[in-house]
Amino acid sequence: MMMMAAASNESPNRSTEDKTSARRQNEGNKKLKYISLAILVIQNASLILSIRYVRTLPGDHFYTTSAVVMAEVLKVLTCIVIILIEKKGNVKSFISLLYDSIVVQYLDTLKLAVPSLIYTLQNNLQYVAISNLPAATFQVTYQLKILTTALFSVLMLRKSLSKIQWISLVLLFTGVAIVQVEQESGKHKEAVSTANQNYFKGLVSVIVSCLSSGFAGVYFEKILKGSSASVWMRNVQLGIFGTLLGLLGMWWNDGAAIAEKGFLFGYTPMVWGVIFNQAFGGLLVAVVVKYADNILKGFATSFSIIVSTITSVYLFGFHVDLIFTLGAGLVIGAVYMYSLPKANTSTSSSSATSSRHSKGGDSEVDAFLPNPKAPGKKKGN
């Protein structure tokens, strides 16, 4: 009887402790979400603004082709270090894994030549676009990558989109079109011309970059789904091709000038900051997204457009009027709408989606990163 009484006394205490623990866990997760949001916004906005800033400073400019190569080298080295850490410093096992994944399975490695070529092209085009477009205009227009990724996903992966997502894609396209019409119609075009920049060249570059981003992202997702290799190993394989192709592009475009002035010509601390942001930004976001959800990613992208626009007003003298605000507002709303979860999705289908993503979707790192302390929460969709 005494034992039964003791057990009954323990039960309420244990229940109270569980509730307290759950409350603390929820508070911790909420803080992680806010931290994740801040990191995503800073990374999204800072890369665009910093590239625009260093490309519009007076004086000698660095060669963008060399910056693309340097970013690829840094990404490869970072992923190699991560793989070595996963192998707990076992150099023999690490070398064996690299040899098997890259050399022995060379056909598998060669599959990544296509997305690597496209990513290298995209990275170079981003520099061209940002050098010729106001940062806010680029940030808004670059959201067309959501449209191209969605279309390629439907065509190549047979994915289905909800009605809200289709509506958001229409709004996205409309918003970008409004911004472009407004940019063409006066003050911004004159400002760009006086700075010896080519608006049309920048616009074509960002559109081609969006197309290449959509295709390469979906192609890479398709490869990941059919493979057991970790995302870090895939990034090493991508980086090897990216470095080689980047060197080829650098030789073709700036070879003579770099041979005369040097690979690191024009590099300043700010330029190094841009390169590190480009190299580690994607990997950092991949880790951060582990603690976020799709709605948060959409909100972060939308908020980064606002940050870029406000900063551009003070940093570059960018003029914001009613038409630009309308177009940017449509894009921001469309990005958020597209990230909303599909309606009438059952728990089982959500689990299936989570399982597919762990093999390589928007959060292909899921299978290779430690789970946060929220076992019941759906992550990284």
Contacts in CASP RR format, 6 or more apart in sequence:
PFRMAT RR
TARGET T0000
AUTHOR 0000-0000-0000
METHOD contacts of the structure
MODEL  1
MMMMAAASNESPNRSTEDKTSARRQNEGNKKLKYISLAILVIQNASLILS
IRYVRTLPGDHFYTTSAVVMAEVLKVLTCIVIILIEKKGNVKSFISLLYD
SIVVQYLDTLKLAVPSLIYTLQNNLQYVAISNLPAATFQVTYQLKILTTA
LFSVLMLRKSLSKIQWISLVLLFTGVAIVQVEQESGKHKEAVSTANQNYF
KGLVSVIVSCLSSGFAGVYFEKILKGSSASVWMRNVQLGIFGTLLGLLGM
WWNDGAAIAEKGFLFGYTPMVWGVIFNQAFGGLLVAVVVKYADNILKGFA
TSFSIIVSTITSVYLFGFHVDLIFTLGAGLVIGAVYMYSLPKANTSTSSS
SATSSRHSKGGDSEVDAFLPNPKAPGKKKGN
25 373 0 8 1.000
25 374 0 8 1.000
29 291 0 8 1.000
29 372 0 8 1.000
29 373 0 8 1.000
29 374 0 8 1.000
29 377 0 8 1.000
32 291 0 8 1.000
32 372 0 8 1.000
33 291 0 8 1.000
33 292 0 8 1.000
33 296 0 8 1.000
35 291 0 8 1.000
36 288 0 8 1.000
36 289 0 8 1.000
36 291 0 8 1.000
36 292 0 8 1.000
36 296 0 8 1.000
36 300 0 8 1.000
37 292 0 8 1.000
37 296 0 8 1.000
37 299 0 8 1.000
37 300 0 8 1.000
37 303 0 8 1.000
39 284 0 8 1.000
39 285 0 8 1.000
39 288 0 8 1.000
40 285 0 8 1.000
40 288 0 8 1.000
40 289 0 8 1.000
40 292 0 8 1.000
40 296 0 8 1.000
40 297 0 8 1.000
40 300 0 8 1.000
40 301 0 8 1.000
40 304 0 8 1.000
41 300 0 8 1.000
41 303 0 8 1.000
41 304 0 8 1.000
41 307 0 8 1.000
43 277 0 8 1.000
43 281 0 8 1.000
43 282 0 8 1.000
43 284 0 8 1.000
43 285 0 8 1.000
44 139 0 8 1.000
44 300 0 8 1.000
44 301 0 8 1.000
44 304 0 8 1.000
45 139 0 8 1.000
45 304 0 8 1.000
45 307 0 8 1.000
45 308 0 8 1.000
45 311 0 8 1.000
46 277 0 8 1.000
47 274 0 8 1.000
47 277 0 8 1.000
47 278 0 8 1.000
47 281 0 8 1.000
48 130 0 8 1.000
48 135 0 8 1.000
48 138 0 8 1.000
48 139 0 8 1.000
48 142 0 8 1.000
48 308 0 8 1.000
49 135 0 8 1.000
49 308 0 8 1.000
49 311 0 8 1.000
49 312 0 8 1.000
49 315 0 8 1.000
50 270 0 8 1.000
50 273 0 8 1.000
50 274 0 8 1.000
50 277 0 8 1.000
51 126 0 8 1.000
51 127 0 8 1.000
51 130 0 8 1.000
51 131 0 8 1.000
51 274 0 8 1.000
52 130 0 8 1.000
52 131 0 8 1.000
52 134 0 8 1.000
52 135 0 8 1.000
52 138 0 8 1.000
52 312 0 8 1.000
52 316 0 8 1.000
53 270 0 8 1.000
53 315 0 8 1.000
54 61 0 8 1.000
54 62 0 8 1.000
54 268 0 8 1.000
54 270 0 8 1.000
54 271 0 8 1.000
54 274 0 8 1.000
55 61 0 8 1.000
55 127 0 8 1.000
55 130 0 8 1.000
55 131 0 8 1.000
56 131 0 8 1.000
56 195 0 8 1.000
56 316 0 8 1.000
60 265 0 8 1.000
60 266 0 8 1.000
61 266 0 8 1.000
62 264 0 8 1.000
62 265 0 8 1.000
62 266 0 8 1.000
62 267 0 8 1.000
62 268 0 8 1.000
62 271 0 8 1.000
63 250 0 8 1.000
63 254 0 8 1.000
63 257 0 8 1.000
63 258 0 8 1.000
63 265 0 8 1.000
63 266 0 8 1.000
64 124 0 8 1.000
64 127 0 8 1.000
64 128 0 8 1.000
64 131 0 8 1.000
65 124 0 8 1.000
65 246 0 8 1.000
65 249 0 8 1.000
65 250 0 8 1.000
65 253 0 8 1.000
65 254 0 8 1.000
65 258 0 8 1.000
66 250 0 8 1.000
66 254 0 8 1.000
66 258 0 8 1.000
66 263 0 8 1.000
66 264 0 8 1.000
66 265 0 8 1.000
67 127 0 8 1.000
67 271 0 8 1.000
67 274 0 8 1.000
67 275 0 8 1.000
67 278 0 8 1.000
68 120 0 8 1.000
68 123 0 8 1.000
68 124 0 8 1.000
68 127 0 8 1.000
68 246 0 8 1.000
68 250 0 8 1.000
69 243 0 8 1.000
69 246 0 8 1.000
69 247 0 8 1.000
69 250 0 8 1.000
70 275 0 8 1.000
70 279 0 8 1.000
71 123 0 8 1.000
71 275 0 8 1.000
71 278 0 8 1.000
71 279 0 8 1.000
72 120 0 8 1.000
72 239 0 8 1.000
72 242 0 8 1.000
72 243 0 8 1.000
72 246 0 8 1.000
72 279 0 8 1.000
73 243 0 8 1.000
74 275 0 8 1.000
74 276 0 8 1.000
74 279 0 8 1.000
74 280 0 8 1.000
75 235 0 8 1.000
75 239 0 8 1.000
75 279 0 8 1.000
75 280 0 8 1.000
75 283 0 8 1.000
76 235 0 8 1.000
76 236 0 8 1.000
76 239 0 8 1.000
76 240 0 8 1.000
76 243 0 8 1.000
78 279 0 8 1.000
78 280 0 8 1.000
78 283 0 8 1.000
79 232 0 8 1.000
79 233 0 8 1.000
79 235 0 8 1.000
79 236 0 8 1.000
79 283 0 8 1.000
80 98 0 8 1.000
80 236 0 8 1.000
82 232 0 8 1.000
83 94 0 8 1.000
83 97 0 8 1.000
83 98 0 8 1.000
83 230 0 8 1.000
83 232 0 8 1.000
83 233 0 8 1.000
83 236 0 8 1.000
84 91 0 8 1.000
84 94 0 8 1.000
86 230 0 8 1.000
86 232 0 8 1.000
87 93 0 8 1.000
87 94 0 8 1.000
87 97 0 8 1.000
97 233 0 8 1.000
98 236 0 8 1.000
101 108 0 8 1.000
101 109 0 8 1.000
101 229 0 8 1.000
101 233 0 8 1.000
101 236 0 8 1.000
101 237 0 8 1.000
102 109 0 8 1.000
102 236 0 8 1.000
102 237 0 8 1.000
102 240 0 8 1.000
103 109 0 8 1.000
108 227 0 8 1.000
108 229 0 8 1.000
109 237 0 8 1.000
109 240 0 8 1.000
111 223 0 8 1.000
112 220 0 8 1.000
112 223 0 8 1.000
112 234 0 8 1.000
112 237 0 8 1.000
112 238 0 8 1.000
112 241 0 8 1.000
113 241 0 8 1.000
114 216 0 8 1.000
114 219 0 8 1.000
115 216 0 8 1.000
115 217 0 8 1.000
115 219 0 8 1.000
115 220 0 8 1.000
115 223 0 8 1.000
115 238 0 8 1.000
116 237 0 8 1.000
116 238 0 8 1.000
116 239 0 8 1.000
116 240 0 8 1.000
116 241 0 8 1.000
116 242 0 8 1.000
116 245 0 8 1.000
117 241 0 8 1.000
117 242 0 8 1.000
117 245 0 8 1.000
118 212 0 8 1.000
118 215 0 8 1.000
118 216 0 8 1.000
118 219 0 8 1.000
119 212 0 8 1.000
119 216 0 8 1.000
119 238 0 8 1.000
119 242 0 8 1.000
120 241 0 8 1.000
120 242 0 8 1.000
120 245 0 8 1.000
120 246 0 8 1.000
120 249 0 8 1.000
121 208 0 8 1.000
121 212 0 8 1.000
122 209 0 8 1.000
122 212 0 8 1.000
122 213 0 8 1.000
122 216 0 8 1.000
123 278 0 8 1.000
124 246 0 8 1.000
124 249 0 8 1.000
125 205 0 8 1.000
125 206 0 8 1.000
125 208 0 8 1.000
125 209 0 8 1.000
125 212 0 8 1.000
126 205 0 8 1.000
126 206 0 8 1.000
126 209 0 8 1.000
128 201 0 8 1.000
128 202 0 8 1.000
128 205 0 8 1.000
129 138 0 8 1.000
129 142 0 8 1.000
129 202 0 8 1.000
129 203 0 8 1.000
129 205 0 8 1.000
129 206 0 8 1.000
129 209 0 8 1.000
130 138 0 8 1.000
131 197 0 8 1.000
131 202 0 8 1.000
132 192 0 8 1.000
132 197 0 8 1.000
132 198 0 8 1.000
132 199 0 8 1.000
132 201 0 8 1.000
132 202 0 8 1.000
132 205 0 8 1.000
133 141 0 8 1.000
133 192 0 8 1.000
133 197 0 8 1.000
133 199 0 8 1.000
133 202 0 8 1.000
133 203 0 8 1.000
133 206 0 8 1.000
134 183 0 8 1.000
134 188 0 8 1.000
134 191 0 8 1.000
134 192 0 8 1.000
134 312 0 8 1.000
134 316 0 8 1.000
134 318 0 8 1.000
135 308 0 8 1.000
135 311 0 8 1.000
135 312 0 8 1.000
135 316 0 8 1.000
135 318 0 8 1.000
136 305 0 8 1.000
136 308 0 8 1.000
136 309 0 8 1.000
136 312 0 8 1.000
136 318 0 8 1.000
136 320 0 8 1.000
136 324 0 8 1.000
136 328 0 8 1.000
137 179 0 8 1.000
137 183 0 8 1.000
137 188 0 8 1.000
138 206 0 8 1.000
139 304 0 8 1.000
139 305 0 8 1.000
139 308 0 8 1.000
139 309 0 8 1.000
140 175 0 8 1.000
140 176 0 8 1.000
140 179 0 8 1.000
140 305 0 8 1.000
140 327 0 8 1.000
140 328 0 8 1.000
140 331 0 8 1.000
141 176 0 8 1.000
141 179 0 8 1.000
141 180 0 8 1.000
141 203 0 8 1.000
141 206 0 8 1.000
141 207 0 8 1.000
141 210 0 8 1.000
142 206 0 8 1.000
142 209 0 8 1.000
142 210 0 8 1.000
143 172 0 8 1.000
143 176 0 8 1.000
143 301 0 8 1.000
143 305 0 8 1.000
143 331 0 8 1.000
143 334 0 8 1.000
143 335 0 8 1.000
144 172 0 8 1.000
144 173 0 8 1.000
144 176 0 8 1.000
144 206 0 8 1.000
144 207 0 8 1.000
144 210 0 8 1.000
145 209 0 8 1.000
145 210 0 8 1.000
145 213 0 8 1.000
145 214 0 8 1.000
146 169 0 8 1.000
146 172 0 8 1.000
146 334 0 8 1.000
146 335 0 8 1.000
146 338 0 8 1.000
147 169 0 8 1.000
147 172 0 8 1.000
147 173 0 8 1.000
147 210 0 8 1.000
148 210 0 8 1.000
148 211 0 8 1.000
148 213 0 8 1.000
148 214 0 8 1.000
148 215 0 8 1.000
149 213 0 8 1.000
149 214 0 8 1.000
149 217 0 8 1.000
149 218 0 8 1.000
150 161 0 8 1.000
150 165 0 8 1.000
150 169 0 8 1.000
150 338 0 8 1.000
152 214 0 8 1.000
152 215 0 8 1.000
152 217 0 8 1.000
152 218 0 8 1.000
152 219 0 8 1.000
153 159 0 8 1.000
153 218 0 8 1.000
153 221 0 8 1.000
154 160 0 8 1.000
154 161 0 8 1.000
156 218 0 8 1.000
156 219 0 8 1.000
156 222 0 8 1.000
157 218 0 8 1.000
157 221 0 8 1.000
157 222 0 8 1.000
161 169 0 8 1.000
162 342 0 8 1.000
162 343 0 8 1.000
164 337 0 8 1.000
164 338 0 8 1.000
164 340 0 8 1.000
164 342 0 8 1.000
164 343 0 8 1.000
165 337 0 8 1.000
165 338 0 8 1.000
165 342 0 8 1.000
167 337 0 8 1.000
168 333 0 8 1.000
168 334 0 8 1.000
168 335 0 8 1.000
168 337 0 8 1.000
168 338 0 8 1.000
169 334 0 8 1.000
169 338 0 8 1.000
171 330 0 8 1.000
171 331 0 8 1.000
171 333 0 8 1.000
171 334 0 8 1.000
171 337 0 8 1.000
172 330 0 8 1.000
172 331 0 8 1.000
172 334 0 8 1.000
172 335 0 8 1.000
172 338 0 8 1.000
174 327 0 8 1.000
174 330 0 8 1.000
175 326 0 8 1.000
175 327 0 8 1.000
175 328 0 8 1.000
175 329 0 8 1.000
175 330 0 8 1.000
175 331 0 8 1.000
175 334 0 8 1.000
176 327 0 8 1.000
176 331 0 8 1.000
178 323 0 8 1.000
178 326 0 8 1.000
178 327 0 8 1.000
178 330 0 8 1.000
179 323 0 8 1.000
179 324 0 8 1.000
179 327 0 8 1.000
179 328 0 8 1.000
179 331 0 8 1.000
180 203 0 8 1.000
181 323 0 8 1.000
182 188 0 8 1.000
182 321 0 8 1.000
182 323 0 8 1.000
182 324 0 8 1.000
182 327 0 8 1.000
183 189 0 8 1.000
183 199 0 8 1.000
183 324 0 8 1.000
184 199 0 8 1.000
187 319 0 8 1.000
188 199 0 8 1.000
188 318 0 8 1.000
188 319 0 8 1.000
189 199 0 8 1.000
191 319 0 8 1.000
192 198 0 8 1.000
192 199 0 8 1.000
193 199 0 8 1.000
220 234 0 8 1.000
220 238 0 8 1.000
221 360 0 8 1.000
221 361 0 8 1.000
221 362 0 8 1.000
221 364 0 8 1.000
223 234 0 8 1.000
224 231 0 8 1.000
224 234 0 8 1.000
224 359 0 8 1.000
224 360 0 8 1.000
224 361 0 8 1.000
224 364 0 8 1.000
225 356 0 8 1.000
225 359 0 8 1.000
225 360 0 8 1.000
225 361 0 8 1.000
226 359 0 8 1.000
227 234 0 8 1.000
230 367 0 8 1.000
230 368 0 8 1.000
231 286 0 8 1.000
231 360 0 8 1.000
231 364 0 8 1.000
231 365 0 8 1.000
231 367 0 8 1.000
231 368 0 8 1.000
232 368 0 8 1.000
235 283 0 8 1.000
250 258 0 8 1.000
257 265 0 8 1.000
258 265 0 8 1.000
286 363 0 8 1.000
286 365 0 8 1.000
286 369 0 8 1.000
287 365 0 8 1.000
287 369 0 8 1.000
289 297 0 8 1.000
289 363 0 8 1.000
289 365 0 8 1.000
289 380 0 8 1.000
290 363 0 8 1.000
290 365 0 8 1.000
290 366 0 8 1.000
290 369 0 8 1.000
290 371 0 8 1.000
290 372 0 8 1.000
290 379 0 8 1.000
290 380 0 8 1.000
291 372 0 8 1.000
291 379 0 8 1.000
292 300 0 8 1.000
292 379 0 8 1.000
292 380 0 8 1.000
293 378 0 8 1.000
293 379 0 8 1.000
293 380 0 8 1.000
293 381 0 8 1.000
294 339 0 8 1.000
294 340 0 8 1.000
294 341 0 8 1.000
294 362 0 8 1.000
294 380 0 8 1.000
294 381 0 8 1.000
295 336 0 8 1.000
295 339 0 8 1.000
295 340 0 8 1.000
295 341 0 8 1.000
297 339 0 8 1.000
298 335 0 8 1.000
298 336 0 8 1.000
298 338 0 8 1.000
298 339 0 8 1.000
299 336 0 8 1.000
299 339 0 8 1.000
301 335 0 8 1.000
302 332 0 8 1.000
302 333 0 8 1.000
302 335 0 8 1.000
302 336 0 8 1.000
305 328 0 8 1.000
305 331 0 8 1.000
305 332 0 8 1.000
305 335 0 8 1.000
306 328 0 8 1.000
306 332 0 8 1.000
309 318 0 8 1.000
309 320 0 8 1.000
309 328 0 8 1.000
312 318 0 8 1.000
313 319 0 8 1.000
313 320 0 8 1.000
341 381 0 8 1.000
345 353 0 8 1.000
350 378 0 8 1.000
353 381 0 8 1.000
354 366 0 8 1.000
354 378 0 8 1.000
354 381 0 8 1.000
357 363 0 8 1.000
357 364 0 8 1.000
357 366 0 8 1.000
357 380 0 8 1.000
357 381 0 8 1.000
358 364 0 8 1.000
358 366 0 8 1.000
358 367 0 8 1.000
359 367 0 8 1.000
360 366 0 8 1.000
360 367 0 8 1.000
362 380 0 8 1.000
362 381 0 8 1.000
363 379 0 8 1.000
363 380 0 8 1.000
363 381 0 8 1.000
366 379 0 8 1.000
366 380 0 8 1.000
371 379 0 8 1.000
372 379 0 8 1.000
END
